[in-house]
């Protein structure tokens, strides 16, 4: 389960120009608008990340009218917003919501995951009919689901001694094509293994690109090709595309993820599109703020804002993403 709510220490409190009642709390790479005087630098608090589904009883003030409902829980989704010109991403809750401890406690609980304790969920957009499909089973356990940590949450100093492939983060639906070690072909959404269905977009992409036969021709048993499904009926289709698949990972059971150069070569052999590769670079001397700023820009596949960037090490499994704040404010 993704850690949507964790105990964090407040790094700084910054004033907001022309705002008398609110100020900005800095938590790692995140900034959250809070009531003036509610927190002090060094305090511990519960940080809830954007896309958290917050039950109404935890924060009734989030609902302007009647609370919405998600997975049977009334509440609200946390989005990126601007308040008095200040970007705010997430929510701070008092430590007492999860612990019988004061906010200045010396007990080392920083990083404790309280997502389940507080009944917080990760919000997911409703699945359109053309993506839902018929379920064959859960996502195959032999391969990992697709995901990267946000740059705001990483310890950047641990990532500086490496070289990274930088690709565009596309806005679509996570898709995995997997030929298992027994020779069975799987088409998967982010969480599910889907039955063959000519009306399902995931399977349409598999048929369109002849993925199964290409993987069999190259004897890719135990391999998964993972990428983004974009186009008609998928997350607003900002790119105005027909159905397209863009690969971003190759995973080999028992080996792990292929490194960027090798992966790009195999994707080319398969005759399918790769997500746009923008550059290769090191992160020396860069700050989180500078990495986030570089996420802004125009998509390489269409004249619209890009969702962000994904960084993958050339030599290890280190990876993270930087999501454009302009994109979040416009589309999320």
N, C-alpha and C positions, 0 to 999 in steps of 0.2 A: 504493500500500500504506500502510495506517495505521501511524503511528509508535508502536509499542507499547513500544519500549525505546530510551531516549535518554540521552545524557550530561547530567547535571544537577549543579548545585552545591548542596550542603547548606546551607540557610539558618540552621538552628538545631538544637540538640539539647536536648530537654526531658526532665526526669525523669518517671517514672511512679510515682505514689504506691504505696508498699508493694511495690515491685518491685526486687529486688537485682541481677538479671542482665540486665534489658532496659531500654531507654529509647526515646524517640520522636524520630525524625529528621523534620525539616520540609523539604519540597522544593516550593517554589512554594506551591500550595494543598493539597498532599497531606501526609499524615502516615503514616509507616511505622515499625513497631516493629522495632528492631535490637538486636543484642547490645550490652551496655554497654561503652563504650570502643572499639568497632569503627570508629566514624567520629567526626570532629570538624567543627564549623562551618567552612565554607569548602572542605571536601574535595569533590573530584569523584567521582561514582559513577554507575553505570548504573541508572537508574530504570525499572522494568518496571511498566506500568500494570495496573490490574485488568482482567480478561478476557484477559490475556496467557496463551497456552499455553506453559509453560516446560518445555523438554526435561529429562528426568530427569538427564542428565549435568551440567547447569548447577546444579541445586539438588535433589539427591536427598533432602534433608531435608524437602522438601514432601510426600513420599509417606509416609503412615503405614503402609501395607501395600504391595502391589504397585502400581506406577504405572499410571495409566489410559492410554488411547490415543486420539489425535485426529489424523485425517489421516495415519495411519501412524507417528506420532511418540509415543513413550511419555513421559509427563510428567504435569503437573498444571495446572489452571486457577487463576489468581489471583482470589480473591474478597475482598469486604469482610468483615473479621472483627473481633472484639474480643479483645484479649489483656490480661488483668489489668485489664479495664475500659477500656483504651485502644483507640480505633478505629484500625485499620491497613488501609491501602489500597495494595497493591502490594508490590514487593520491590526492595531495593537489592542490587546486585552490585558487586564490586570493579571498578575501571576496568581492571585487568589482564586481565579476561575478554575484552576486545576490543582493548586497546591495550597496547603495551610501554612504558607511561608510569606514573610514580608518581601517587598520588591528589592530590598537591599541585602537579601540573604547571602551569606558567604558559601552556602552549600553549592557544590559544583553540579548544577543541573542544566547548564547551557547546552543547547542542542537536543534536549529531551523532546521527543515527539509526543504531542498531546492531541493529535488529530482524532484518533478514535475516542479518547477520553471525553472530548468535547462534542462528539457527534458530528464533526465536520467532514464533509465529503469533497472530492474533486468534482467540480461541475463539468459535465460533458454535454455537448450540443445534441439535440434529438437526432437520431439516425434517419435520414431520408429513406423512403421505401426502396429506391433503386440500389441502396447500399446495404440495407438490412440483411437480405438474403435468408437462406434456410441454414440453420446451424447444424454442423456436423459434430462439433465438440468445442472444447476450450482451445485457446491458443496452444500450439504444440510446446510441450515443456522442455524439449531438447534445444530450443533456440530462444534467445532473448526478445522481448518486445522492444519496439523502437522508442527511444527517449533520450534526451540530453538534459543535463542540469543547466539551469540559467546561470549566466555569468555572475549575477548578483549574489548567488549562493556559494560560489567556489572560493577557495583560498588561492587567490591569483598567484601568490609567490610560489606555489607548488607547480605552476604551469609554465613558468618562464623559461625553463631550460630545455625547450623543445621547439620543433618546427611544425607548423600546422597547415593543412589544407583548409582553405576557406571557401565554403560553398554558400549559395543562396538557400535560405530556408523557404521552401515553398508552402503555400497555404492550400491544403487539400485534405486527403484522408490517408492515413498510414496503411500501407499495403505490403503483404509479404507473400512471395511465391517460394514454396519449399518442397524440394524433392527429398523425402526422408531416406534413411539408410536402408529401408526395406523396399524402396522404389515406388512408394506411394506419393502422388503429387497433391499438394495442399495449396489452397488459396485462402488467405487469412486477412481479416480486418485487424484493427489494433488489438482486439481482445478475443476474437473468435475464429475458429476454423469453419469455413463455409462449404456447404454442399454445392456440387456443380449446378449452375443455373444460368441459362443464356440471357436472362433478364436482369441479372445482378451485375453492377458496374465492375466489381472486382474480377469476376469471371469473364466479363466482356473484354477487359484489358488483357487477361491471360490468353484468351482466344485471339484477340487482335494482333498481339505480338508473337503468338506461337510459342509462349514461354515454356510450356511443358516439353514439347518436342526438342526445343533448343537445349534445354537442360539435360534431357536424356541423350541427345547426340554428343554432348560434351562429357557424359558420364558424371554429372554433378550430383551424385547421391550424397546426402548429408549436407547439402548446400541450401542456403536461403538467400534469395535476392529480395532486398527490402527497399522500399521507396515511397514516393508520394503519388497518389492518384489524384489528378486534377481534371477539371472540366465541367461539363454540363451536369447540373444538379448537385455539385459538390461544394459545400461551404461558400455559397454565393458566386462561385466561378469568377473571381475578380479578373482573371486572365483572359476571359472570353474565349476559352478553348473548347474544342470537342474533347472526347475522352482521351487522356494522355497519361502515361506512366513515366515517372522520372526516378531512376534508381539512385540510391545514396549509400547503400551498404551491401556487402557480401559477407555472410557468416558461414563458417564451416564447422560442423559439429566436431568436437574434440580438438579443434585448433583455435577457433575464435574468429574475431573480425579480421578481414583482410586489410592490409594497409592501403592507403589511398592510390598509389601508383598501380599496384597490382589489381586493385578493385576496378579502377577506371579501364584497365586493359581488358578485363573479363567482360565488363558491361559492353564495351565496344565489340568484342567478339560475338556477344549475344545479339547485337543489332538493336539494342534498345537505348533510349535516351538516358543520359546522366543528368542529375541536377547541375545547374551552372557552376562550374569551378571558376572562382574569381581570382584567386592568387594563392601563393604559398608564402608563409611569413613566420617570423618569430614574434614573441610578445614582449621582448625586453624593452623596458622603459615605458610600456603602455600602462595606463590605469584602467579600472573598470569603466569609469566615465568615458574615456576615449574609445574603448571597445564598444560601448553602447552607442556612442555617437556615430561610429562607423557602420552600425546596423541600418542607419537611415539611408534611403536612396530609392532608385527606380529599379523595378524587376528587370532581369535580363531576358525574360521570356515574353513580356508584355508591357505596354506603357501605363503601368500603375505602380503604387508604392510596393516595395518589397516587404515581406514579413520580417526579415532579419537575416542573420548569418549563422552558420554552423562551423565550428572549429574542430578539426580532427587531427590528432597527432600523426606525424609521419612514422613514428617509432614505437608508440605505445597505445594503450587503450584510452588515453586521456581525450575527453571530448566535452564540449559545452556549447551552448547557444546564446546568442545575443538577439533579443527580439526588439524590433523597432518600436519606440514609444509612440511615434507618429502613427504607425500602423495600428497599434493597440487602441489609440484614441479614436481613430476613424472607423475601424471595423469591429472592435470588440466591445 
